[in-house]
């Protein structure tokens, strides 16, 4: 009822100061008499939690919504909400993990780019072909959309030649892609390069087509480290 809403408003103003509190209550007679004593823990959880989050408490249940960076951040916020709630209440996790969504979106975008064709190099060289440069440009567009992500660029070869040479060539090719991405506006600190030679084939090196498929650049995407 209105009296309960007024009591919660006064409790919030006492905790935060009058200028920081606005109210918009929906009156539900079934909840008449609900005690305002527990509002302080809810406010503490919200104030110490991530921005763009909300807590909706109804009798016996709490729903937590909004956006957080990742699972650890969500777990800390949910723990704070759980501590504020009466022990018998259920906690519903409605948080969106923005970092995870970014990873999935960028992985999907890169998959689409590489479906257009491989990042190609001149024969026995770390120099990109013209088509390889176009593919790298498209990859850079995808990577610039999520600047918090870390990108591992991995080079792979077929089994032709000696393995030491294959490792050196795959490393040089990965480094070429990293350098190209950096010139296209991807922050260098986000990028690493590693060459694996022929150790990770995805096709049969006994056939020309299999060797062509195994000569490739791959991207591994992960959320950046959080403090």
N, C-alpha and C positions, 0 to 999 in steps of 0.2 A: 504494500500500500504506500501512499504518499509519505507517511510517517517513517517507514523503513528507508525509503529513498533519501529523505532528509537526514536521517541518522548516518547513512553511509557517506553522504556528501560532507557532513561535518567531520567525520572521521578522516576522510581524505584530505580535507583542508587543514586539519590539525597536523597531519603527517607531512604535507607538502607545501603548505602555504596557500592562502586563498587565490592568488593570481595564477596558480598552476593547475587549477581544477575547473573543469566544465562538466556538466552532467546532462545525460539524456536517458531517463529511465522509462521503461515500459512497466506499467503497473500490472502485476499478476496476483490477484487476490489469494490464490492457493499458497503463495509464499509469504503471506502476511506474518509479521513478527520475526522474520529472519534477523538474527543478531548481527550487528555491524562490527563486533569485536575483532573479527578475523581479517578485516580489510588491510591492516598494516602489513602482515606477511605477504599478501598479494602485491601490494604496492612495492615492497622491497624487492620482490622477485622481478617485477617489471622494470624497475629503475636500474637494477643491476644486470638485467638481461640484455639481449641484442636489441637494436632498434628494429622498428617495423614488426613488432610482435604484439600479440593481444591474448588476454586470458578471459574466457567466458565461463563463469561459474554459475551452475544451477544446482538445485538441491541434490546432493549426492554425486555430482559429476563436474569435471572441469575439462574444457576443450582449449587447447593451446594452439594458436595459429600464427602465421607470419612467415618471415624468411630468415634463415640463418645460413652461415657459410658451409657447415659440414656437420657430420654426426657428432663429433666431440662437443661442439658448441650447443647443439640441440640437447645432448645428454645433460650438460651442466644446467641449462635453463629448465629442463623438465625436472631435474632433481630439486631445484629451488622451488618450483611450483608444487611439487609433491610434498616438500617440507612445510609449505604454507597451508596445504589442504588438510582437513580432518582425516585421520587414518583410514576411515572406511570409504572415503570418496575415490572414485575412479578417475584416472587421468588419460585423456585422449590426445595423442600426438598428431596434430594437424599441421606441423611445421614443414615448410618446403626447404630442402637443402639446396641452396642456390649454387654452391660450388659443384655439387654432383650433377646438377642439371647442366651447368656449363660444360663439364667434361663430356657428358653424353652428347650434347649438341655439337661440340667441336669434333668429337670422334665421328659423328655422322656426317658432318660437313667434309672432313678429310676423306672419308670413305667415298663420298660422292666425287670429290676431286680426283682421287686416284683411279676411280672407275673410268675416267676419261682417257687414261693412259698412264704408263709408268713415268717416273722421273728419270728420263733417259740421259745417258752420257755418251760421249765419243768412245769408240772402241779402245779398251785398255787405257782409259784416261779418266781423270776426275773432272773434265770439262763438260758442262751441260750442253746438250744439243739445244737447238732453238725450241723444239717442242718441250724438252725438259724444263727450260726456263719459263715457258708459259704455265706449265703445271705448278712450278714452285710459286709463281705469282698468285695463282688461285689458292694455293695452300696458305700463303701469307695473308690473304684476305680473310680466310677462315680463322686464322690464329689471332689476328688483331681484334676480333670481336670479344675475346675473353682474356684480357691482359693479366689476370691473376694466375693463369695456368702455366705449368712447367711442361716443356716439350723435349722429349728425347728423340733425336733423329738417328735412326739406325740404318747402317749400310750393310748390304748383303751381296754376295757374288755367287756365280755357279762354281762348279768344282774343277773347271779348267785351270791349269797352271798349278804352281805350288801354293800351299796354304799360307806360308808367310807373305807371299806376294798378294794373295787374295785378301788377307787381313789388312795389309797396307792400303790396297786399292779401295776396299770398302770403307776404311777409316777416312781416307782422303775424300771420297765422294760424300760421306756424311758431313764432313767439315765444309765442303763446298756448298752444300744445301744450307747449313747453318749460316754461313757468311752471306749467302744470297737472301735468306729470310731477314737477316739483320739489316741489309741495305733496303729491304722493302718495308721496314717499319716495325718489325718484331723485335722487342727488347732483347738484346744479346744475353742478358742475365737469365732469361727464361729458357735458354737453349743449351743443350748438350749434344755431343756427337760421339758415336761409338760404331766401330766397324767389327763385324762378326765373321768376315770371310765367307766361307761356304758351310759353316757349321750348323746353320739353321735353314735347311732347304724346305720349301713348301711344295715342291714338284720334283719330278724324276729327272735327275741330272743326266740320265742315259739318253735323253731325247733332246733335239734342238729346241722344241717348244718348252720342255721342262727347264732347260738351262736359261731360256729367255725369261721365264717367270721368276726364277730364283735370283736373277740380277735385278735388285729392287732397292728402294728406300722405303722404310716404314717409320711411322710416327707413334710414339707412346705419350699419352696425355695424362697428366695428373694435376690435382689441385696443389697450389703452392703451399709451402709450410706456413702454418699460422702460429702466432705467439700465444 
